[in-house]
Amino acid sequence: MTEQIPASADRRIVRTEGGFGRIPVTGVTPVIENGAYPVKAVTHERLLVQANVFREGHDAVNASVILTSPNGTQRRIDMAQVEPAGLDIWQAHVRMAEPGDWTFRVEGWSDPWHTWTHNAEKKLPAGVDVDLVRLEGRDLLERAARQADAMQSSGAAGLLHAAAESLTPGVEIDELLELVDSAPITRAMARFGPRELVSPTPEYPVRVERRRALYSSWYEFFPRSQGAWCDDQGNWHSGTFAASHERLEAAAAMGFNVVYLPPIHPIGRAFRKGPNNTLTPGPQDPGSPWAIGSEEGGHDAIHPDLGTFEDFDDFVAKARSLNLEIALDIALQASPDHPWVEDHPEWFTKRFDGTIAYAENPPKKYQDIYPINFDNDPVGIYHEVLRIIEFWIGHGVSIFRIDNPHTKPVEFWDWLMSRVAESHPEVIFLAEAFTKPQMMGALGKVGFQQSYTYFTWRNVKWELTEYLTELSTETAAYYRPNFFVNTPDINPFFLQSGNQAAFAIRAILASTMSPSWGVYSGFELFEHEPLAPGKEEYRDSEKFQFRPRDYNAEPNLNLLLGSLNAIRDAHPALQQLRDVHFHHAPHDSVIAFSKTDGDDTVLVVCSLDPDNTVESQLFLDTQALGFPGAEQLQVRDELTGEEYLWEPTAYLRLYPGKPAHIMHVTLP
């Protein structure tokens, strides 16, 4: 139950600093690095708090979560013990409606009412200590009635006073037992009954952010390719922000709510890369947008071919009119032509031959990019990056995709995230970090609201099951996944056949498994040709050349992408991360999972084989679906509109033209 805590509430608190309280409370989750960093949540998200609560002897214990809002208001949510009882596990789900910095603590407490009811159920039928049991019960009821009076709950107070007065000498044992089992009394005592030896944990922080931090659908495109054209002399002419308004409209029509742009800054000339990352560019080759900086400016400038700042502001305004947010890439690196190289040479690493070290990821070399050395002048670098972030916030950018954050110090991100959160709590950061788990986790802990994931390389059933279980349980307190189906850097092997069913399967999995997902343009046109066999890179990569497309060419996935985003918008179950359950399908190429939020339950059954028809039984866990013991379930396929009555054991057939069901589940 949830209860507002009055300022005058009289509670005895017994606690030993740094150790166990009078009622021990241990194993509190979610807590990040012993409370050094806040747990992640968004407004109205269902957050599970768990602890072990126990005591000496046989008297009953109980537990509550105490939430403190940003304005200091406190709310009590009583916990429930879960099986197996011998492990002393207590849980409560909480939701926070207001964004900001919250705290929670768990209070363990002695529960004299449940101790009394337990003893009464044992003693009264045996006729043991009947008068004493009566007196003890009367005292507890009177104490609860006084608390109800103090909290101005006259109805409950009257009920409890009447119950206390009914426990007169000579009351029949049957009446006493009836009181013990009375549902109205049980409810009233749960709210107002005595709580003794209250033992609180420390306060643990929770940062509640806007819902976009958890739930988002991303679409990535290069503005320079939108409207780009080649004249009769073979000269390319860049697309512009003004020419990209049509692409914003298309993204909105497909139901995306975030449009992500690669870097839009001037591009260096020195060591510019040509098509397919060659070292021999022609005079018309545009270079990689990640080779940032030229005589025309650096990270606070716009490539002149794309337009002016007025054009960019109009582009952002157009996006907002379509309920889209613009996400801008921030790549903290510089081309050899960046103004920083001359103005702040100390920000880079010099090699023994006197040259500046360029970026390498052996055997890959990025001669057109200089990494920043954050240890050479941390004060100067830190404040310059903060200035850049605030500069683009001033131009309406509310989301930043950070390129390769794992190659910069975690300490720096901790500093930056804290300061941005203080002045711009609405801003969201996505970590583009395909790296070791500990680093990815640390970036989430210090403030990144979302992160790229290993989803791109999880294709078979056991991998997907294991990974989604980890994301929804072990790391959910600090790591929010964003399942991108492809990126300009990654042409997944699963898609390189060009099989349209493979593209559909990956889109269905990404959009239903994760509350945030993303698509890089070209995916909807089934672009799949690799740079070379065994390479996860695109041939004729847009990173190094203009790539105008006919987005209405057939075949395409525009309709499916729009349907998936509409289904996500309609179902809160698909907008959350923490409640996922897998259901048993014996076939190795069939994966089944359900997600629930409130009274909304969605069941996804998807083939993992894009080439063949698969048939399988499906054994549904009705308890996990929220309908324990149901003999039939009403299911509506949100992809097709078809409705069925399914029993807990069902049979299904999936094939490349129809590789999945996305079922809204209710009772008949």
Disulfide bonds with the S-S distance in Angstrom:
none
